């Protein structure tokens, strides 16, 4: 579980997940959305796929990436909601 959450601790991966929470995207679209090179995004997507956070589908020559399932979307949504809450301090 520590390794899984370690994958989520990277800000670039979190930005990619945020973009995919809005819907499926191609690598070029993700790169533009998160301000990274396509090569860097592809590298991060390999890590996210290996952790089963992201999946893909091919349509012709295009590859579309999306969040793996509702569990991943719920995890993203709950973490985002928690971070948006005001501190109790």
ABEGO torsion letter per residue (X at the ends): XAAAAAAAABAAAAAAAAAAAAEBBBAAAAAAAAGBBAAAAAAAAAAAAAAGABBBBBBEABBBBBBABAAAAAAAAAAAAAAABBBAX
